[in-house]
Amino acid sequence: MPAEIPAAEHGIKEKVIHAWCMYDWANSGFATTVMAAVLPVYYGAVAAKNLPPALATAYWGYTNTIGMLIVAFVAPVLGAVADHSGSRKRFLGAFALLGICFTASMVLIGAGDWKLASALYILALFGWSSANIFYDSLLPHIAGHDQIDRVSSRGYAMGYLGGGILLVLNLLMIKPQLIGLAAFPGIPDSQWGVRLSFVSVALWWGIFSLPLFLHVDEPPVVTRVGESTHPLAAGFQRLGQTLKEIRRYGELFKFLIAFWLYNDGITSIIVMAAIFGQEIGIGSEHLLGAILMVQFVGIPFTLLFGRLADYLGTRRTIYVSLIIYSLIAVGGYFIQSALHFWVLAFMVAMVQGGSQALSRSLFGRMAPKAKTAEFFGFYDVSSKFASIIGPSLFATVGIMTGSSRNGILALLILFIAGGYVLSRVDVRRGIAMATAEDKAV
């Protein structure tokens, strides 16, 4: 009988890990359908149809910038409040519900409704991004140091699969002719297929989030002496104290700078790839096909990177991804055909999920468990500012030199600089600092 106890405990832990990973599956439909593939095109072609194309593109850019900036400034405070009150799951649920409701509301977006589209997208993006802070902050609590790379990679792989499957279903809703069905009668260009795809994202997100709330426990709260009993006041107190003590977390802070730099390059490639391909004459069928390929090819490679980290170490495996990303930037400068675009997209699929999953797990190792939500708030700030600054570098270099090829080549600077700062991080010291603080509380 005693021999059965470890097996039972393992089964329980596996159930918790799977439930946590299912949230990646649940919310990735927003990233693929709303952020990347469907809403941007619908915004320009339908919601902003009465605007000049260049102005519609600019407004979509401003919409993303506003949404990212709002999250970037409130994320650390939200994290500190959640740590103080021991309510990571409640915050996750509240912001996920916010994102789900406003995503479903996108069904109301019709021709000329670009203001409504921008407002709903900003609110949905705020909910999605904020919920991810608390989702990520649960990772160090459900996975030990020996598991965290694999669990983080597994979450990203589940996200690729879930987001990819839903995107395929949504594309069939938008273009039912692909499977031999007639388009929606009387509705040009299957506009209602697009609008209903936003509802499907909300339903997918809500339904597949349930396992996390049912099976993942709320981590214990750690209170501090002299801390306010009011959650918001305590959140600001914690944030101020962390900023004052930032030198104590020097290795974690250096890693944040490294992540900000190289993730800047990664985000720029994700955000600018489609419009760059369109500019140089790559057909839309190739662009869409490449997006789908990245979703599904990324699954095994993300899991492979989690395994590779067991042998090379997490930091060295991130270096491998940065080398490949550097080759992608160089390859983008020389791209001439759709075949070249597919090759580069395959290379992106090899490293995109793995680099981000291992960055998340390495950060989680160096963050004290009592402050995971707060610290992942800072982590989220880094990723959001990367979403703002990286594409600006791409665009500025392209405008100054007269060629977007130079813009993508300029991203090399970010990968090299990020890799250098990462090499200066004493990972063992950072982990030891977090472990010592966990033992002290």
Phi, psi and omega in degrees: 000315182303328183295340182280342185295310178301323179296320178294318178297321178297319180297319178296315181295321178296323178296319179294315180298316180297319179298319178296315181297330181297337177291327174298316176302317186293313190269352183287342174298328177295318182294318185280309185280312186277311186281320192257311196255320192255304185299317180303318180291316180296322179301310182289322186274330187239300185299322181249033185295336181273358178261153172301143184307317181297322180289322177298317178297318180297318180295324177295321177297316178296322178301313179296318182297315180299314180299316181293320181294320179301313180296318184300323184276334182261346186302310182297324179293316178301317180297318180295320178297317181295320178298317182296317187269356182061046187227043180299315181293322180294319177295318178302313181297319182295315182285327175297318179297321176301312180296319181297314182297316182284334173293314177299326181293345179295347175299340181280350185285115178244193181297130178083359184270049185290328178294316177297318180299316180296315182297313181295321180294317179300315180293319179293319179296321177298315178296315181298311183292319181294318178299324181296331177301312184283330174297310179298324184292343177281340185305310181295344182271338182256346183232133176286173182300329182279350183248342197298324178297313182292320181294316178298317178295321179297321178299314179297320179297318176298323178295317176302314184293311181297313179296323180291316180297314181294323179297318177300313179299321180290323177294327176289328175293322183283321180235072183296345178299337182298334179242023173083013179260153179284151176291167178301124186297132176079002182244110183294141174059026177049046182302322179288335174298320177294312184296322178287337177295328177293323176295320180297325177297316181297315180296315179301313180300313183292313184295314186277358172279341187302319181304322180299314183288336180275328192239348180259123181282153173288127178298152180295148179270144176241113180271159181241148180296133177080008183275142179299148177278345179279123186304316183292316178297318179295325178298315178293325176298314181296318180297316179297319180295320179296318180296323178291328185261018188302332180294334177295334180251045186302318183291321178295320180294319177297320178297321178301320179294315178301313180298317179303318182291304185284331176289334172304313178294317180299312181297322180298319179295318180297312187286323188263352187300311185295315182290328175293316178298320178297320181298321183269008171096016177282130183295153183297329179294327177287321179297314180294318179298322180293322178299316179295320180298317180302320181300316187270323177292331180295338184298300182296325181290326176296316177296322179298320179295325176298321177288320182298326179297333177295330184262317183269338190096152186296314184295316180298323179293324174297321176303317179302315180295323181290326175297315180293320177298323177297319177296325178296318179298317178294317179297325178297329179294325185261002186300137182230339188218171177298324179300316178300320180297319179296319180297314180294323177296321177297320178296321176298317179299329180296325192239345187299305182293318182297316181296320181284324179295316182287329175296317179297317183288324178294319177297318180299327178293324186266002179261127175302138185297330180289348184234023187298317181295318179297313183290325176289340170296316175296320178300317180293325175302316180301315182291326181288319177293331174296325180290342182263313190278320183303306178300330178294320176299314178305309184293318184295314179296320179298317180291317183294326183260349180081012181211128177291341176298322177292329178296315180289328177292329180296339180295341175307322181303318183292320180292319180292314180296318179296319178295322180294313180296322177299325180292341180270357181277125175272092186297318181299320179293319179298317179293319180297321179297314180295319180296318180297320180290324178297322181287333184282339184264000000 
